[in-house]
Amino acid sequence: MPAPHRSPQVAARIGAFVVQAAAARGVDAGRLMADAGLAAAALADPEARMPLAVEERLWTLAAERCGDPLFGLRAAQAIRPGTFDVLDYAVRTAPDLRSALQRLARYNRLVHDLASFVLVPVEGGLRVEHRFDAAGVTPCRQAAEFTLASLVVVATQIGGAPVRAQAVAFAHSAGGDAEAYRAVFGVAPRFDAPVSCLVLADAVLERAVPAADPGLSRIVTAHAEQLLAAHAPLHEPTAAQVRRLLAEAMANGPPTLRQVAARLHLSERSLQRRLDEEGTRFAALVDGVRRELALRYVADPRLALGEVAYLLGFAEPSPFHRAFKRWTGTTPTAVRRAAR
């Protein structure tokens, strides 16, 4: 029997943060909350959640009332330890920045029903993609810019040295001063991209967290695992989980059904059955992830086509070119030439 439908929700702590950031800039907090539909009682309950629609109204109204189209980008500077409770502490107690991002990707569901982070290895670094796990739904401008900026802010805080991205992209259109973005990320972003993301170099990801405490880390992550197990996802996105695992591991060749099933703590038969129930097959997901990544990589002029083939797990360029022609009806060279 299908689970009853419910609207996507986020931690009320996110709403509290937006209200506090706006109030610090002179916005009437009470009126902002009332107009967005955020009940004051939710701010007093650390476990409270609120509809995603309320969060998006808060971001939009806060930006309008501050008169700042880059409100979300600038609000990230106000993040402090504990702002997002267990998720925040799980990230901050990781031994290095790469592990911190892996924990963010795993535990983000503690604060948001739809938002996910996909970690995709690229040449010399890692691309962190931020998206919603629901068709036709995307993060609002302010939330998207806050989220990517917060990655750089928190990485700088816990790593003890400034962090700069190699590249940044947003799925929405441009709407602010390029220098303001450069001040946060170290580079100017690209807009109207397929997905909002940033790229961090391996040298940055390997930085140790000076204040990391292995004992505290074990306690925090054990608690985070308990909360994650208790917090059922909005849907049963087995296919979405498989796609994420495939994207993360693709550069080493697509993982097998057995490997993915093990990562999801399922038998191969159980995983196949769940995918069947969702109307898809493992092989189709592998092909779909490869196609999606191929389109993104080919659109990135910094990557040679030979590197694209490698990042997609092809042993040599020729099978990649054949697959790309099957996916798109044209060649990667033609697509790149047309984009110039």
KEKEMI-755277 format. One record per residue (C-alpha): residue in one letter; x, y, z. Coordinates in Angstrom, 2 decimals. Example, Ala and Ser with C-alpha at 12.3 -4.5 7.8 and 13.67 -1.06 7.14 Angstrom:
// KEKEMI-755277
PT resn      xx      yy      zz
PT    A   12.30   -4.50    7.80
PT    S   13.67   -1.06    7.14
// end
This chain:
// KEKEMI-755277
PT resn      xx      yy      zz
PT    M    0.00    0.00    0.00
PT    P    1.56    3.36   -0.94
PT    A    2.58    5.73    1.83
PT    P    0.21    8.68    2.35
PT    H    1.31   11.83    0.58
PT    R    2.75   14.67    2.63
PT    S    4.25   17.95    1.60
PT    P    8.04   18.29    1.75
PT    Q    9.30   19.73    5.02
PT    V   12.51   21.27    6.35
PT    A   13.88   21.85    9.84
PT    A   12.39   24.95   11.46
PT    R   15.97   25.82   12.42
PT    I   16.45   26.91    8.80
PT    G   13.53   29.30    9.15
PT    A   14.93   30.62   12.42
PT    F   18.26   31.27   10.75
PT    V   16.66   33.22    7.89
PT    V   14.62   35.30   10.33
PT    Q   17.68   36.09   12.48
PT    A   19.78   37.02    9.44
PT    A   17.05   39.35    8.19
PT    A   16.44   40.87   11.64
PT    A   20.17   41.64   11.91
PT    R   19.70   43.81    8.83
PT    G   16.73   45.71   10.23
PT    V   13.82   43.60    8.99
PT    D   10.80   43.27   11.33
PT    A   11.11   39.62   12.40
PT    G    7.54   39.23   13.62
PT    R    6.03   40.58   10.45
PT    L    8.38   38.51    8.28
PT    M    7.32   35.33   10.09
PT    A    3.64   36.20    9.90
PT    D    3.75   37.01    6.19
PT    A    5.69   33.83    5.41
PT    G    3.45   31.63    7.55
PT    L    6.05   30.59   10.15
PT    A    4.52   30.06   13.60
PT    A    6.51   31.48   16.51
PT    A    6.00   28.22   18.40
PT    A    8.12   26.40   15.82
PT    L   11.17   28.43   16.80
PT    A   10.91   27.23   20.40
PT    D   10.95   23.55   19.41
PT    P   14.39   22.28   18.27
PT    E   12.76   19.29   16.58
PT    A   10.07   21.27   14.72
PT    R    9.74   21.15   10.96
PT    M    7.97   23.49    8.58
PT    P    6.72   23.24    5.00
PT    L    9.30   23.80    2.27
PT    A    6.97   26.45    0.84
PT    V    7.32   28.47    4.06
PT    E   11.12   28.32    3.88
PT    E   11.07   29.58    0.29
PT    R    8.71   32.43    1.21
PT    L   11.03   33.41    4.08
PT    W   14.04   33.60    1.77
PT    T   12.18   35.56   -0.88
PT    L   10.56   38.03    1.52
PT    A   13.78   38.53    3.49
PT    A   15.68   39.41    0.29
PT    E   12.93   41.81   -0.79
PT    R   12.73   43.57    2.57
PT    C   16.50   43.89    2.84
PT    G   16.56   45.23   -0.69
PT    D   19.34   42.78   -1.40
PT    P   19.09   40.27   -4.27
PT    L   22.17   38.53   -2.81
PT    F   20.69   38.11    0.68
PT    G   21.16   34.32    0.67
PT    L   24.76   34.55   -0.51
PT    R   25.64   37.04    2.25
PT    A   23.63   35.27    4.96
PT    A   26.03   32.31    4.83
PT    Q   28.63   34.39    6.63
PT    A   26.43   34.26    9.76
PT    I   26.67   30.46   10.16
PT    R   28.09   29.42   13.51
PT    P   28.76   25.99   15.09
PT    G   25.48   24.30   15.98
PT    T   23.32   26.37   13.65
PT    F   21.87   23.18   12.17
PT    D   22.27   20.98   15.23
PT    V   23.38   17.35   14.69
PT    L   24.06   17.80   10.97
PT    D   26.36   20.72   11.74
PT    Y   28.28   18.86   14.43
PT    A   28.62   15.73   12.30
PT    V   30.23   17.86    9.58
PT    R   32.46   19.82   11.95
PT    T   33.85   16.75   13.74
PT    A   34.98   15.03   10.54
PT    P   38.74   14.38   10.25
PT    D   39.15   16.26    6.94
PT    L   37.15   18.36    4.50
PT    R   36.41   15.48    2.13
PT    S   34.93   13.45    4.99
PT    A   32.97   16.52    6.08
PT    L   31.31   16.72    2.65
PT    Q   30.57   13.00    2.69
PT    R   28.81   13.42    6.03
PT    L   26.86   16.39    4.69
PT    A   25.68   14.29    1.76
PT    R   24.65   11.44    4.06
PT    Y   22.93   13.38    6.83
PT    N   21.35   16.33    5.03
PT    R   17.97   14.60    5.15
PT    L   17.95   15.41    8.87
PT    V   17.14   19.02    7.96
PT    H   15.53   18.79    4.51
PT    D   13.17   16.29    2.88
PT    L   14.15   17.03   -0.72
PT    A   17.59   18.64   -0.86
PT    S   20.54   16.37   -1.56
PT    F   24.23   16.70   -2.26
PT    V   25.82   14.52   -4.93
PT    L   29.61   14.22   -4.82
PT    V   31.03   13.64   -8.29
PT    P   34.79   13.05   -8.74
PT    V   36.34   15.22  -11.45
PT    E   39.90   15.61  -12.65
PT    G   41.90   16.96   -9.70
PT    G   38.93   17.51   -7.42
PT    L   35.31   16.94   -6.53
PT    R   32.13   18.51   -7.82
PT    V   29.46   19.04   -5.16
PT    E   26.01   19.18   -6.75
PT    H   23.02   20.57   -4.87
PT    R   19.56   19.55   -6.06
PT    F   16.09   18.44   -5.03
PT    D   15.18   14.76   -5.28
PT    A   11.83   15.45   -6.92
PT    A   10.96   15.95  -10.56
PT    G   10.18   19.50  -11.58
PT    V   11.16   21.06   -8.23
PT    T   14.33   23.15   -7.79
PT    P   15.79   25.18   -4.91
PT    C   14.86   28.87   -4.93
PT    R   17.58   31.39   -5.81
PT    Q   18.26   32.57   -2.27
PT    A   18.41   29.06   -0.81
PT    A   20.67   27.79   -3.60
PT    E   23.15   30.64   -3.20
PT    F   23.11   30.34    0.59
PT    T   23.75   26.60    0.36
PT    L   26.80   26.75   -1.90
PT    A   28.22   29.74   -0.04
PT    S   27.76   27.90    3.26
PT    L   29.96   25.06    1.98
PT    V   32.85   27.48    1.51
PT    V   32.16   29.33    4.79
PT    V   32.01   26.20    6.94
PT    A   35.01   24.61    5.18
PT    T   37.01   27.76    5.91
PT    Q   35.88   27.76    9.55
PT    I   36.75   24.13   10.28
PT    G   39.82   23.89    8.05
PT    G   41.51   26.92    9.56
PT    A   42.42   28.43    6.17
PT    P   40.49   30.21    3.41
PT    V   38.76   27.90    0.92
PT    R   38.28   28.92   -2.68
PT    A   36.34   26.99   -5.29
PT    Q   37.76   26.04   -8.67
PT    A   34.39   26.62  -10.31
PT    V   30.84   27.52   -9.29
PT    A   27.58   27.22  -11.22
PT    F   23.94   28.01  -10.49
PT    A   20.86   26.64  -12.19
PT    H   19.12   30.03  -11.99
PT    S   19.82   33.17  -14.02
PT    A   22.32   35.88  -13.05
PT    G   20.98   38.56  -10.75
PT    G   23.71   40.31   -8.79
PT    D   27.17   41.81   -8.62
PT    A   29.78   39.37   -9.94
PT    E   32.35   40.73   -7.49
PT    A   30.17   39.75   -4.54
PT    Y   30.21   36.14   -5.73
PT    R   33.95   36.31   -6.34
PT    A   34.49   37.54   -2.78
PT    V   32.78   34.42   -1.42
PT    F   33.90   31.72   -3.84
PT    G   37.13   33.12   -5.26
PT    V   35.69   32.80   -8.79
PT    A   32.74   34.25  -10.69
PT    P   29.94   31.71  -11.12
PT    R   28.31   30.47  -14.29
PT    F   24.52   30.83  -14.44
PT    D   21.71   28.95  -16.19
PT    A   23.68   25.75  -15.60
PT    P   22.09   22.26  -15.60
PT    V   22.59   22.02  -11.83
PT    S   23.88   24.24   -9.01
PT    C   27.33   23.02   -7.99
PT    L   30.85   23.94   -7.01
PT    V   34.20   22.25   -7.59
PT    L   36.84   21.93   -4.88
PT    A   40.42   20.84   -5.49
PT    D   41.78   17.63   -4.00
PT    A   44.40   19.69   -2.13
PT    V   41.59   21.51   -0.34
PT    L   39.62   18.34    0.37
PT    E   42.65   16.68    1.95
PT    R   43.06   19.41    4.57
PT    A   42.82   18.04    8.08
PT    V   40.36   19.62   10.49
PT    P   42.59   20.89   13.32
PT    A   39.91   20.61   16.01
PT    A   38.70   17.15   14.98
PT    D   38.00   14.91   17.98
PT    P   37.70   11.20   17.01
PT    G   35.86   10.30   20.22
PT    L   33.31   13.08   19.86
PT    S   33.01   12.31   16.17
PT    R   31.99    8.71   16.90
PT    I   29.34    9.86   19.36
PT    V   27.91   12.49   17.01
PT    T   27.78   10.25   13.95
PT    A   26.21    7.40   15.97
PT    H   23.49    9.83   17.05
PT    A   23.10   11.09   13.48
PT    E   22.65    7.51   12.25
PT    Q   19.91    6.92   14.82
PT    L   18.10   10.08   13.78
PT    L   18.49    9.20   10.10
PT    A   16.98    5.77   10.66
PT    A   14.04    7.32   12.50
PT    H   13.42   10.01    9.90
PT    A   11.71    8.34    6.98
PT    P   12.30    9.95    3.60
PT    L    9.44   11.75    1.92
PT    H    9.23    8.98   -0.67
PT    E   11.09    5.70   -1.11
PT    P   13.70    6.97   -3.59
PT    T   15.58    3.73   -4.15
PT    A   16.32    4.75   -7.74
PT    A   17.54    8.17   -6.55
PT    Q   19.86    6.50   -4.04
PT    V   21.22    4.22   -6.74
PT    R   21.78    7.16   -9.10
PT    R   23.71    9.02   -6.40
PT    L   25.96    6.04   -5.67
PT    L   26.57    5.51   -9.38
PT    A   27.52    9.16   -9.91
PT    E   29.92    9.14   -6.98
PT    A   31.73    6.01   -8.18
PT    M   31.50    6.34  -11.96
PT    A   35.09    7.48  -12.54
PT    N   36.30    4.09  -11.33
PT    G   33.90    2.29  -13.65
PT    P   30.21    1.82  -12.88
PT    P   29.74   -0.25   -9.71
PT    T   27.99   -3.58  -10.05
PT    L   24.52   -4.40   -8.83
PT    R   26.09   -6.40   -6.01
PT    Q   28.27   -3.46   -4.92
PT    V   25.39   -1.00   -4.94
PT    A   23.11   -3.40   -3.09
PT    A   25.78   -3.82   -0.42
PT    R   26.06   -0.05   -0.01
PT    L   22.29    0.13    0.51
PT    H   22.34   -2.86    2.91
PT    L   20.10   -4.87    0.59
PT    S   20.39   -8.19   -1.18
PT    E   20.71   -8.06   -4.96
PT    R   17.24   -9.55   -5.29
PT    S   15.70   -6.98   -2.92
PT    L   17.31   -4.11   -4.80
PT    Q   16.08   -5.46   -8.14
PT    R   12.58   -5.85   -6.73
PT    R   12.49   -2.28   -5.41
PT    L   13.69   -0.91   -8.73
PT    D   11.06   -3.00  -10.53
PT    E    8.40   -1.48   -8.28
PT    E    9.64    1.99   -9.23
PT    G    9.45    1.13  -12.92
PT    T   13.16    0.97  -13.71
PT    R   16.12   -1.39  -13.94
PT    F   19.67   -1.18  -12.70
PT    A   21.16   -1.19  -16.20
PT    A   18.85    1.66  -17.22
PT    L   20.01    3.72  -14.23
PT    V   23.66    3.12  -15.10
PT    D   23.06    4.24  -18.67
PT    G   21.00    7.24  -17.55
PT    V   23.61    8.45  -15.06
PT    R   26.34    8.10  -17.65
PT    R   24.28   10.08  -20.16
PT    E   23.51   12.86  -17.65
PT    L   27.14   13.14  -16.58
PT    A   28.31   13.03  -20.19
PT    L   26.16   16.03  -21.11
PT    R   27.50   18.02  -18.16
PT    Y   31.12   17.09  -18.75
PT    V   31.00   17.79  -22.47
PT    A   29.52   21.22  -21.68
PT    D   32.57   21.99  -19.53
PT    P   35.29   23.29  -21.87
PT    R   37.99   22.72  -19.25
PT    L   37.69   18.95  -19.70
PT    A   39.30   17.23  -22.66
PT    L   37.03   14.65  -24.25
PT    G   39.48   11.91  -23.31
PT    E   39.10   12.99  -19.68
PT    V   35.33   12.88  -20.03
PT    A   35.53    9.27  -21.20
PT    Y   37.69    8.43  -18.17
PT    L   35.35   10.19  -15.71
PT    L   32.45    8.17  -17.11
PT    G   34.27    4.91  -16.47
PT    F   35.07    4.05  -20.10
PT    A   38.40    2.31  -20.61
PT    E   39.06    4.28  -23.82
PT    P   37.45    7.10  -25.83
PT    S   35.89    5.07  -28.66
PT    P   33.20    3.30  -26.54
PT    F   32.34    6.67  -25.02
PT    H   31.90    8.25  -28.47
PT    R   29.63    5.39  -29.56
PT    A   27.55    5.69  -26.39
PT    F   27.26    9.46  -26.76
PT    K   26.06    9.06  -30.36
PT    R   23.45    6.58  -29.16
PT    W   22.30    8.96  -26.42
PT    T   22.16   12.15  -28.43
PT    G   22.31   11.30  -32.13
PT    T   25.48   13.36  -32.51
PT    T   29.11   13.35  -31.35
PT    P   30.65   15.04  -28.31
PT    T   32.92   17.01  -30.63
PT    A   29.91   18.39  -32.51
PT    V   28.13   19.34  -29.29
PT    R   31.19   21.15  -27.97
PT    R   31.75   22.93  -31.29
PT    A   28.12   24.11  -31.38
PT    A   28.43   25.56  -27.86
PT    R   31.30   27.88  -28.81
// end
